[in-house]
Amino acid sequence: MNASNISDNIKKYRNKVGISQDRLSKLADVTYNTIIKIESGANINPTIDTLIKIAKALNVSVDDLIKK
């Protein structure tokens, strides 16, 4: 898993659906801080549970989030 791919993909899909980081954190039921850390690359190894929640909130697969 490449962290920059994850952060770039989350940003890309979040922008595609037009929601803020704060809104994504609420939809995914993860902390706002977690979203910021993942998108900024500060958290390079989010848990699979977190990725599943984010993927569900963005209506994409976990594969979509981790692919290059």
mmCIF file of the N, C-alpha and C atoms, coordinates in Angstrom:
data_MODEL
# 
_entry.id   MODEL 
# 
loop_
_atom_site.group_PDB 
_atom_site.id 
_atom_site.type_symbol 
_atom_site.label_atom_id 
_atom_site.label_alt_id 
_atom_site.label_comp_id 
_atom_site.label_asym_id 
_atom_site.label_entity_id 
_atom_site.label_seq_id 
_atom_site.pdbx_PDB_ins_code 
_atom_site.Cartn_x 
_atom_site.Cartn_y 
_atom_site.Cartn_z 
_atom_site.occupancy 
_atom_site.B_iso_or_equiv 
_atom_site.pdbx_formal_charge 
_atom_site.auth_seq_id 
_atom_site.auth_comp_id 
_atom_site.auth_asym_id 
_atom_site.auth_atom_id 
_atom_site.pdbx_PDB_model_num 
ATOM 1   N N  . MET A 1 1  ? 0.839   -1.188 0.000  1.00 0.00 ? 1  MET A N  1 
ATOM 2   C CA . MET A 1 1  ? 0.000   0.000  0.000  1.00 0.00 ? 1  MET A CA 1 
ATOM 3   C C  . MET A 1 1  ? 0.876   1.241  0.000  1.00 0.00 ? 1  MET A C  1 
ATOM 4   N N  . ASN A 1 2  ? 0.574   2.136  -0.888 1.00 0.00 ? 2  ASN A N  1 
ATOM 5   C CA . ASN A 1 2  ? 1.311   3.384  -0.932 1.00 0.00 ? 2  ASN A CA 1 
ATOM 6   C C  . ASN A 1 2  ? 0.449   4.474  -0.314 1.00 0.00 ? 2  ASN A C  1 
ATOM 7   N N  . ALA A 1 3  ? 0.948   5.087  0.752  1.00 0.00 ? 3  ALA A N  1 
ATOM 8   C CA . ALA A 1 3  ? 0.155   6.068  1.489  1.00 0.00 ? 3  ALA A CA 1 
ATOM 9   C C  . ALA A 1 3  ? -0.283  7.239  0.629  1.00 0.00 ? 3  ALA A C  1 
ATOM 10  N N  . SER A 1 4  ? 0.595   7.686  -0.270 1.00 0.00 ? 4  SER A N  1 
ATOM 11  C CA . SER A 1 4  ? 0.203   8.837  -1.078 1.00 0.00 ? 4  SER A CA 1 
ATOM 12  C C  . SER A 1 4  ? -0.943  8.465  -2.009 1.00 0.00 ? 4  SER A C  1 
ATOM 13  N N  . ASN A 1 5  ? -0.985  7.212  -2.453 1.00 0.00 ? 5  ASN A N  1 
ATOM 14  C CA . ASN A 1 5  ? -2.122  6.770  -3.265 1.00 0.00 ? 5  ASN A CA 1 
ATOM 15  C C  . ASN A 1 5  ? -3.408  6.853  -2.455 1.00 0.00 ? 5  ASN A C  1 
ATOM 16  N N  . ILE A 1 6  ? -3.350  6.376  -1.223 1.00 0.00 ? 6  ILE A N  1 
ATOM 17  C CA . ILE A 1 6  ? -4.537  6.393  -0.372 1.00 0.00 ? 6  ILE A CA 1 
ATOM 18  C C  . ILE A 1 6  ? -4.999  7.824  -0.141 1.00 0.00 ? 6  ILE A C  1 
ATOM 19  N N  . SER A 1 7  ? -4.084  8.698  0.245  1.00 0.00 ? 7  SER A N  1 
ATOM 20  C CA . SER A 1 7  ? -4.488  10.080 0.516  1.00 0.00 ? 7  SER A CA 1 
ATOM 21  C C  . SER A 1 7  ? -5.001  10.762 -0.753 1.00 0.00 ? 7  SER A C  1 
ATOM 22  N N  . ASP A 1 8  ? -4.321  10.547 -1.877 1.00 0.00 ? 8  ASP A N  1 
ATOM 23  C CA . ASP A 1 8  ? -4.764  11.137 -3.147 1.00 0.00 ? 8  ASP A CA 1 
ATOM 24  C C  . ASP A 1 8  ? -6.131  10.601 -3.560 1.00 0.00 ? 8  ASP A C  1 
ATOM 25  N N  . ASN A 1 9  ? -6.315  9.298  -3.415 1.00 0.00 ? 9  ASN A N  1 
ATOM 26  C CA . ASN A 1 9  ? -7.583  8.695  -3.818 1.00 0.00 ? 9  ASN A CA 1 
ATOM 27  C C  . ASN A 1 9  ? -8.741  9.152  -2.933 1.00 0.00 ? 9  ASN A C  1 
ATOM 28  N N  . ILE A 1 10 ? -8.510  9.231  -1.636 1.00 0.00 ? 10 ILE A N  1 
ATOM 29  C CA . ILE A 1 10 ? -9.574  9.701  -0.737 1.00 0.00 ? 10 ILE A CA 1 
ATOM 30  C C  . ILE A 1 10 ? -9.948  11.132 -1.106 1.00 0.00 ? 10 ILE A C  1 
ATOM 31  N N  . LYS A 1 11 ? -8.936  11.977 -1.314 1.00 0.00 ? 11 LYS A N  1 
ATOM 32  C CA . LYS A 1 11 ? -9.211  13.367 -1.723 1.00 0.00 ? 11 LYS A CA 1 
ATOM 33  C C  . LYS A 1 11 ? -9.992  13.410 -3.028 1.00 0.00 ? 11 LYS A C  1 
ATOM 34  N N  . LYS A 1 12 ? -9.545  12.595 -3.987 1.00 0.00 ? 12 LYS A N  1 
ATOM 35  C CA . LYS A 1 12 ? -10.185 12.575 -5.312 1.00 0.00 ? 12 LYS A CA 1 
ATOM 36  C C  . LYS A 1 12 ? -11.658 12.184 -5.195 1.00 0.00 ? 12 LYS A C  1 
ATOM 37  N N  . TYR A 1 13 ? -11.934 11.097 -4.503 1.00 0.00 ? 13 TYR A N  1 
ATOM 38  C CA . TYR A 1 13 ? -13.323 10.641 -4.380 1.00 0.00 ? 13 TYR A CA 1 
ATOM 39  C C  . TYR A 1 13 ? -14.153 11.579 -3.510 1.00 0.00 ? 13 TYR A C  1 
ATOM 40  N N  . ARG A 1 14 ? -13.549 12.150 -2.495 1.00 0.00 ? 14 ARG A N  1 
ATOM 41  C CA . ARG A 1 14 ? -14.270 13.099 -1.626 1.00 0.00 ? 14 ARG A CA 1 
ATOM 42  C C  . ARG A 1 14 ? -14.663 14.331 -2.437 1.00 0.00 ? 14 ARG A C  1 
ATOM 43  N N  . ASN A 1 15 ? -13.733 14.832 -3.249 1.00 0.00 ? 15 ASN A N  1 
ATOM 44  C CA . ASN A 1 15 ? -14.037 15.995 -4.086 1.00 0.00 ? 15 ASN A CA 1 
ATOM 45  C C  . ASN A 1 15 ? -15.063 15.657 -5.159 1.00 0.00 ? 15 ASN A C  1 
ATOM 46  N N  . LYS A 1 16 ? -14.992 14.430 -5.652 1.00 0.00 ? 16 LYS A N  1 
ATOM 47  C CA . LYS A 1 16 ? -15.936 13.982 -6.690 1.00 0.00 ? 16 LYS A CA 1 
ATOM 48  C C  . LYS A 1 16 ? -17.375 14.034 -6.177 1.00 0.00 ? 16 LYS A C  1 
ATOM 49  N N  . VAL A 1 17 ? -17.577 13.623 -4.926 1.00 0.00 ? 17 VAL A N  1 
ATOM 50  C CA . VAL A 1 17 ? -18.928 13.680 -4.360 1.00 0.00 ? 17 VAL A CA 1 
ATOM 51  C C  . VAL A 1 17 ? -19.223 15.027 -3.704 1.00 0.00 ? 17 VAL A C  1 
ATOM 52  N N  . GLY A 1 18 ? -18.209 15.883 -3.651 1.00 0.00 ? 18 GLY A N  1 
ATOM 53  C CA . GLY A 1 18 ? -18.409 17.256 -3.191 1.00 0.00 ? 18 GLY A CA 1 
ATOM 54  C C  . GLY A 1 18 ? -18.683 17.403 -1.708 1.00 0.00 ? 18 GLY A C  1 
ATOM 55  N N  . ILE A 1 19 ? -17.945 16.654 -0.892 1.00 0.00 ? 19 ILE A N  1 
ATOM 56  C CA . ILE A 1 19 ? -18.120 16.796 0.556  1.00 0.00 ? 19 ILE A CA 1 
ATOM 57  C C  . ILE A 1 19 ? -16.811 17.236 1.216  1.00 0.00 ? 19 ILE A C  1 
ATOM 58  N N  . SER A 1 20 ? -16.946 17.873 2.355  1.00 0.00 ? 20 SER A N  1 
ATOM 59  C CA . SER A 1 20 ? -15.781 18.354 3.103  1.00 0.00 ? 20 SER A CA 1 
ATOM 60  C C  . SER A 1 20 ? -15.164 17.211 3.907  1.00 0.00 ? 20 SER A C  1 
ATOM 61  N N  . GLN A 1 21 ? -13.968 17.459 4.418  1.00 0.00 ? 21 GLN A N  1 
ATOM 62  C CA . GLN A 1 21 ? -13.321 16.475 5.300  1.00 0.00 ? 21 GLN A CA 1 
ATOM 63  C C  . GLN A 1 21 ? -14.180 16.240 6.532  1.00 0.00 ? 21 GLN A C  1 
ATOM 64  N N  . ASP A 1 22 ? -14.770 17.301 7.036  1.00 0.00 ? 22 ASP A N  1 
ATOM 65  C CA . ASP A 1 22 ? -15.618 17.193 8.218  1.00 0.00 ? 22 ASP A CA 1 
ATOM 66  C C  . ASP A 1 22 ? -16.838 16.310 7.928  1.00 0.00 ? 22 ASP A C  1 
ATOM 67  N N  . ARG A 1 23 ? -17.473 16.533 6.789  1.00 0.00 ? 23 ARG A N  1 
ATOM 68  C CA . ARG A 1 23 ? -18.641 15.739 6.395  1.00 0.00 ? 23 ARG A CA 1 
ATOM 69  C C  . ARG A 1 23 ? -18.249 14.267 6.206  1.00 0.00 ? 23 ARG A C  1 
ATOM 70  N N  . LEU A 1 24 ? -17.123 14.043 5.574  1.00 0.00 ? 24 LEU A N  1 
ATOM 71  C CA . LEU A 1 24 ? -16.652 12.670 5.383  1.00 0.00 ? 24 LEU A CA 1 
ATOM 72  C C  . LEU A 1 24 ? -16.423 11.986 6.726  1.00 0.00 ? 24 LEU A C  1 
ATOM 73  N N  . SER A 1 25 ? -15.843 12.700 7.671  1.00 0.00 ? 25 SER A N  1 
ATOM 74  C CA . SER A 1 25 ? -15.585 12.100 8.987  1.00 0.00 ? 25 SER A CA 1 
ATOM 75  C C  . SER A 1 25 ? -16.890 11.677 9.654  1.00 0.00 ? 25 SER A C  1 
ATOM 76  N N  . LYS A 1 26 ? -17.932 12.486 9.499  1.00 0.00 ? 26 LYS A N  1 
ATOM 77  C CA . LYS A 1 26 ? -19.230 12.143 10.085 1.00 0.00 ? 26 LYS A CA 1 
ATOM 78  C C  . LYS A 1 26 ? -19.873 10.960 9.352  1.00 0.00 ? 26 LYS A C  1 
ATOM 79  N N  . LEU A 1 27 ? -19.838 10.981 8.024  1.00 0.00 ? 27 LEU A N  1 
ATOM 80  C CA . LEU A 1 27 ? -20.428 9.899  7.232  1.00 0.00 ? 27 LEU A CA 1 
ATOM 81  C C  . LEU A 1 27 ? -19.716 8.568  7.483  1.00 0.00 ? 27 LEU A C  1 
ATOM 82  N N  . ALA A 1 28 ? -18.397 8.641  7.646  1.00 0.00 ? 28 ALA A N  1 
ATOM 83  C CA . ALA A 1 28 ? -17.600 7.426  7.833  1.00 0.00 ? 28 ALA A CA 1 
ATOM 84  C C  . ALA A 1 28 ? -17.506 7.010  9.298  1.00 0.00 ? 28 ALA A C  1 
ATOM 85  N N  . ASP A 1 29 ? -17.977 7.883  10.193 1.00 0.00 ? 29 ASP A N  1 
ATOM 86  C CA . ASP A 1 29 ? -17.888 7.616  11.628 1.00 0.00 ? 29 ASP A CA 1 
ATOM 87  C C  . ASP A 1 29 ? -16.445 7.397  12.081 1.00 0.00 ? 29 ASP A C  1 
ATOM 88  N N  . VAL A 1 30 ? -15.570 8.284  11.572 1.00 0.00 ? 30 VAL A N  1 
ATOM 89  C CA . VAL A 1 30 ? -14.185 8.333  12.050 1.00 0.00 ? 30 VAL A CA 1 
ATOM 90  C C  . VAL A 1 30 ? -13.908 9.778  12.442 1.00 0.00 ? 30 VAL A C  1 
ATOM 91  N N  . THR A 1 31 ? -12.903 9.999  13.245 1.00 0.00 ? 31 THR A N  1 
ATOM 92  C CA . THR A 1 31 ? -12.660 11.364 13.713 1.00 0.00 ? 31 THR A CA 1 
ATOM 93  C C  . THR A 1 31 ? -12.175 12.254 12.570 1.00 0.00 ? 31 THR A C  1 
ATOM 94  N N  . TYR A 1 32 ? -12.523 13.521 12.677 1.00 0.00 ? 32 TYR A N  1 
ATOM 95  C CA . TYR A 1 32 ? -12.099 14.529 11.710 1.00 0.00 ? 32 TYR A CA 1 
ATOM 96  C C  . TYR A 1 32 ? -10.571 14.527 11.603 1.00 0.00 ? 32 TYR A C  1 
ATOM 97  N N  . ASN A 1 33 ? -9.932  14.401 12.754 1.00 0.00 ? 33 ASN A N  1 
ATOM 98  C CA . ASN A 1 33 ? -8.472  14.366 12.815 1.00 0.00 ? 33 ASN A CA 1 
ATOM 99  C C  . ASN A 1 33 ? -7.898  13.203 11.997 1.00 0.00 ? 33 ASN A C  1 
ATOM 100 N N  . THR A 1 34 ? -8.579  12.067 12.035 1.00 0.00 ? 34 THR A N  1 
ATOM 101 C CA . THR A 1 34 ? -8.138  10.892 11.273 1.00 0.00 ? 34 THR A CA 1 
ATOM 102 C C  . THR A 1 34 ? -8.169  11.194 9.781  1.00 0.00 ? 34 THR A C  1 
ATOM 103 N N  . ILE A 1 35 ? -9.255  11.806 9.320  1.00 0.00 ? 35 ILE A N  1 
ATOM 104 C CA . ILE A 1 35 ? -9.373  12.155 7.893  1.00 0.00 ? 35 ILE A CA 1 
ATOM 105 C C  . ILE A 1 35 ? -8.250  13.108 7.497  1.00 0.00 ? 35 ILE A C  1 
ATOM 106 N N  . ILE A 1 36 ? -8.022  14.133 8.318  1.00 0.00 ? 36 ILE A N  1 
ATOM 107 C CA . ILE A 1 36 ? -6.961  15.112 8.019  1.00 0.00 ? 36 ILE A CA 1 
ATOM 108 C C  . ILE A 1 36 ? -5.605  14.415 7.955  1.00 0.00 ? 36 ILE A C  1 
ATOM 109 N N  . LYS A 1 37 ? -5.327  13.556 8.927  1.00 0.00 ? 37 LYS A N  1 
ATOM 110 C CA . LYS A 1 37 ? -4.029  12.861 8.968  1.00 0.00 ? 37 LYS A CA 1 
ATOM 111 C C  . LYS A 1 37 ? -3.839  11.950 7.760  1.00 0.00 ? 37 LYS A C  1 
ATOM 112 N N  . ILE A 1 38 ? -4.886  11.239 7.372  1.00 0.00 ? 38 ILE A N  1 
ATOM 113 C CA . ILE A 1 38 ? -4.771  10.342 6.219  1.00 0.00 ? 38 ILE A CA 1 
ATOM 114 C C  . ILE A 1 38 ? -4.565  11.158 4.942  1.00 0.00 ? 38 ILE A C  1 
ATOM 115 N N  . GLU A 1 39 ? -5.386  12.200 4.749  1.00 0.00 ? 39 GLU A N  1 
ATOM 116 C CA . GLU A 1 39 ? -5.283  12.991 3.521  1.00 0.00 ? 39 GLU A CA 1 
ATOM 117 C C  . GLU A 1 39 ? -3.961  13.753 3.421  1.00 0.00 ? 39 GLU A C  1 
ATOM 118 N N  . SER A 1 40 ? -3.418  14.155 4.557  1.00 0.00 ? 40 SER A N  1 
ATOM 119 C CA . SER A 1 40 ? -2.158  14.909 4.524  1.00 0.00 ? 40 SER A CA 1 
ATOM 120 C C  . SER A 1 40 ? -0.943  13.986 4.442  1.00 0.00 ? 40 SER A C  1 
ATOM 121 N N  . GLY A 1 41 ? -1.180  12.685 4.633  1.00 0.00 ? 41 GLY A N  1 
ATOM 122 C CA . GLY A 1 41 ? -0.081  11.735 4.594  1.00 0.00 ? 41 GLY A CA 1 
ATOM 123 C C  . GLY A 1 41 ? 0.592   11.537 5.944  1.00 0.00 ? 41 GLY A C  1 
ATOM 124 N N  . ALA A 1 42 ? 0.056   12.181 6.996  1.00 0.00 ? 42 ALA A N  1 
ATOM 125 C CA . ALA A 1 42 ? 0.631   12.024 8.334  1.00 0.00 ? 42 ALA A CA 1 
ATOM 126 C C  . ALA A 1 42 ? 0.332   10.627 8.881  1.00 0.00 ? 42 ALA A C  1 
ATOM 127 N N  . ASN A 1 43 ? -0.819  10.083 8.497  1.00 0.00 ? 43 ASN A N  1 
ATOM 128 C CA . ASN A 1 43 ? -1.155  8.703  8.874  1.00 0.00 ? 43 ASN A CA 1 
ATOM 129 C C  . ASN A 1 43 ? -0.968  7.866  7.622  1.00 0.00 ? 43 ASN A C  1 
ATOM 130 N N  . ILE A 1 44 ? 0.176   7.187  7.542  1.00 0.00 ? 44 ILE A N  1 
ATOM 131 C CA . ILE A 1 44 ? 0.490   6.442  6.323  1.00 0.00 ? 44 ILE A CA 1 
ATOM 132 C C  . ILE A 1 44 ? -0.039  5.018  6.363  1.00 0.00 ? 44 ILE A C  1 
ATOM 133 N N  . ASN A 1 45 ? -0.609  4.608  7.502  1.00 0.00 ? 45 ASN A N  1 
ATOM 134 C CA . ASN A 1 45 ? -1.076  3.236  7.613  1.00 0.00 ? 45 ASN A CA 1 
ATOM 135 C C  . ASN A 1 45 ? -2.429  3.171  8.318  1.00 0.00 ? 45 ASN A C  1 
ATOM 136 N N  . PRO A 1 46 ? -3.480  3.715  7.671  1.00 0.00 ? 46 PRO A N  1 
ATOM 137 C CA . PRO A 1 46 ? -4.805  3.651  8.309  1.00 0.00 ? 46 PRO A CA 1 
ATOM 138 C C  . PRO A 1 46 ? -5.261  2.196  8.439  1.00 0.00 ? 46 PRO A C  1 
ATOM 139 N N  . THR A 1 47 ? -6.031  1.911  9.468  1.00 0.00 ? 47 THR A N  1 
ATOM 140 C CA . THR A 1 47 ? -6.492  0.537  9.661  1.00 0.00 ? 47 THR A CA 1 
ATOM 141 C C  . THR A 1 47 ? -7.458  0.154  8.545  1.00 0.00 ? 47 THR A C  1 
ATOM 142 N N  . ILE A 1 48 ? -7.574  -1.140 8.312  1.00 0.00 ? 48 ILE A N  1 
ATOM 143 C CA . ILE A 1 48 ? -8.501  -1.612 7.290  1.00 0.00 ? 48 ILE A CA 1 
ATOM 144 C C  . ILE A 1 48 ? -9.929  -1.223 7.675  1.00 0.00 ? 48 ILE A C  1 
ATOM 145 N N  . ASP A 1 49 ? -10.219 -1.226 8.952  1.00 0.00 ? 49 ASP A N  1 
ATOM 146 C CA . ASP A 1 49 ? -11.545 -0.828 9.437  1.00 0.00 ? 49 ASP A CA 1 
ATOM 147 C C  . ASP A 1 49 ? -11.854 0.620  9.040  1.00 0.00 ? 49 ASP A C  1 
ATOM 148 N N  . THR A 1 50 ? -10.861 1.485  9.224  1.00 0.00 ? 50 THR A N  1 
ATOM 149 C CA . THR A 1 50 ? -11.022 2.890  8.848  1.00 0.00 ? 50 THR A CA 1 
ATOM 150 C C  . THR A 1 50 ? -11.218 3.015  7.344  1.00 0.00 ? 50 THR A C  1 
ATOM 151 N N  . LEU A 1 51 ? -10.424 2.287  6.577  1.00 0.00 ? 51 LEU A N  1 
ATOM 152 C CA . LEU A 1 51 ? -10.551 2.339  5.112  1.00 0.00 ? 51 LEU A CA 1 
ATOM 153 C C  . LEU A 1 51 ? -11.921 1.835  4.656  1.00 0.00 ? 51 LEU A C  1 
ATOM 154 N N  . ILE A 1 52 ? -12.430 0.804  5.302  1.00 0.00 ? 52 ILE A N  1 
ATOM 155 C CA . ILE A 1 52 ? -13.751 0.279  4.952  1.00 0.00 ? 52 ILE A CA 1 
ATOM 156 C C  . ILE A 1 52 ? -14.824 1.336  5.206  1.00 0.00 ? 52 ILE A C  1 
ATOM 157 N N  . LYS A 1 53 ? -14.737 1.996  6.353  1.00 0.00 ? 53 LYS A N  1 
ATOM 158 C CA . LYS A 1 53 ? -15.722 3.029  6.692  1.00 0.00 ? 53 LYS A CA 1 
ATOM 159 C C  . LYS A 1 53 ? -15.664 4.190  5.702  1.00 0.00 ? 53 LYS A C  1 
ATOM 160 N N  . ILE A 1 54 ? -14.446 4.615  5.348  1.00 0.00 ? 54 ILE A N  1 
ATOM 161 C CA . ILE A 1 54 ? -14.284 5.722  4.397  1.00 0.00 ? 54 ILE A CA 1 
ATOM 162 C C  . ILE A 1 54 ? -14.805 5.313  3.017  1.00 0.00 ? 54 ILE A C  1 
ATOM 163 N N  . ALA A 1 55 ? -14.451 4.109  2.596  1.00 0.00 ? 55 ALA A N  1 
ATOM 164 C CA . ALA A 1 55 ? -14.905 3.615  1.292  1.00 0.00 ? 55 ALA A CA 1 
ATOM 165 C C  . ALA A 1 55 ? -16.430 3.583  1.237  1.00 0.00 ? 55 ALA A C  1 
ATOM 166 N N  . LYS A 1 56 ? -17.065 3.085  2.297  1.00 0.00 ? 56 LYS A N  1 
ATOM 167 C CA . LYS A 1 56 ? -18.531 3.034  2.351  1.00 0.00 ? 56 LYS A CA 1 
ATOM 168 C C  . LYS A 1 56 ? -19.121 4.431  2.260  1.00 0.00 ? 56 LYS A C  1 
ATOM 169 N N  . ALA A 1 57 ? -18.544 5.363  3.009  1.00 0.00 ? 57 ALA A N  1 
ATOM 170 C CA . ALA A 1 57 ? -19.051 6.738  3.017  1.00 0.00 ? 57 ALA A CA 1 
ATOM 171 C C  . ALA A 1 57 ? -18.935 7.387  1.639  1.00 0.00 ? 57 ALA A C  1 
ATOM 172 N N  . LEU A 1 58 ? -17.893 7.007  0.894  1.00 0.00 ? 58 LEU A N  1 
ATOM 173 C CA . LEU A 1 58 ? -17.671 7.584  -0.437 1.00 0.00 ? 58 LEU A CA 1 
ATOM 174 C C  . LEU A 1 58 ? -18.318 6.740  -1.542 1.00 0.00 ? 58 LEU A C  1 
ATOM 175 N N  . ASN A 1 59 ? -18.923 5.624  -1.139 1.00 0.00 ? 59 ASN A N  1 
ATOM 176 C CA . ASN A 1 59 ? -19.584 4.729  -2.091 1.00 0.00 ? 59 ASN A CA 1 
ATOM 177 C C  . ASN A 1 59 ? -18.612 4.169  -3.127 1.00 0.00 ? 59 ASN A C  1 
ATOM 178 N N  . VAL A 1 60 ? -17.419 3.808  -2.649 1.00 0.00 ? 60 VAL A N  1 
ATOM 179 C CA . VAL A 1 60 ? -16.405 3.182  -3.494 1.00 0.00 ? 60 VAL A CA 1 
ATOM 180 C C  . VAL A 1 60 ? -15.890 1.947  -2.757 1.00 0.00 ? 60 VAL A C  1 
ATOM 181 N N  . SER A 1 61 ? -15.058 1.156  -3.410 1.00 0.00 ? 61 SER A N  1 
ATOM 182 C CA . SER A 1 61 ? -14.487 -0.017 -2.745 1.00 0.00 ? 61 SER A CA 1 
ATOM 183 C C  . SER A 1 61 ? -13.165 0.350  -2.075 1.00 0.00 ? 61 SER A C  1 
ATOM 184 N N  . VAL A 1 62 ? -12.741 -0.480 -1.144 1.00 0.00 ? 62 VAL A N  1 
ATOM 185 C CA . VAL A 1 62 ? -11.432 -0.284 -0.514 1.00 0.00 ? 62 VAL A CA 1 
ATOM 186 C C  . VAL A 1 62 ? -10.355 -0.344 -1.596 1.00 0.00 ? 62 VAL A C  1 
ATOM 187 N N  . ASP A 1 63 ? -10.529 -1.236 -2.560 1.00 0.00 ? 63 ASP A N  1 
ATOM 188 C CA . ASP A 1 63 ? -9.587  -1.323 -3.681 1.00 0.00 ? 63 ASP A CA 1 
ATOM 189 C C  . ASP A 1 63 ? -9.429  0.026  -4.386 1.00 0.00 ? 63 ASP A C  1 
ATOM 190 N N  . ASP A 1 64 ? -10.551 0.721  -4.555 1.00 0.00 ? 64 ASP A N  1 
ATOM 191 C CA . ASP A 1 64 ? -10.497 2.045  -5.195 1.00 0.00 ? 64 ASP A CA 1 
ATOM 192 C C  . ASP A 1 64 ? -9.611  3.002  -4.394 1.00 0.00 ? 64 ASP A C  1 
ATOM 193 N N  . LEU A 1 65 ? -9.660  2.882  -3.077 1.00 0.00 ? 65 LEU A N  1 
ATOM 194 C CA . LEU A 1 65 ? -8.882  3.787  -2.219 1.00 0.00 ? 65 LEU A CA 1 
ATOM 195 C C  . LEU A 1 65 ? -7.392  3.464  -2.229 1.00 0.00 ? 65 LEU A C  1 
ATOM 196 N N  . ILE A 1 66 ? -7.041  2.179  -2.402 1.00 0.00 ? 66 ILE A N  1 
ATOM 197 C CA . ILE A 1 66 ? -5.629  1.824  -2.292 1.00 0.00 ? 66 ILE A CA 1 
ATOM 198 C C  . ILE A 1 66 ? -4.941  1.643  -3.622 1.00 0.00 ? 66 ILE A C  1 
ATOM 199 N N  . LYS A 1 67 ? -5.688  1.670  -4.725 1.00 0.00 ? 67 LYS A N  1 
ATOM 200 C CA . LYS A 1 67 ? -5.056  1.447  -6.022 1.00 0.00 ? 67 LYS A CA 1 
ATOM 201 C C  . LYS A 1 67 ? -4.201  2.637  -6.447 1.00 0.00 ? 67 LYS A C  1 
ATOM 202 N N  . LYS A 1 68 ? -3.254  2.343  -7.344 1.00 0.00 ? 68 LYS A N  1 
ATOM 203 C CA . LYS A 1 68 ? -2.350  3.387  -7.817 1.00 0.00 ? 68 LYS A CA 1 
ATOM 204 C C  . LYS A 1 68 ? -3.037  4.277  -8.808 1.00 0.00 ? 68 LYS A C  1 
# 
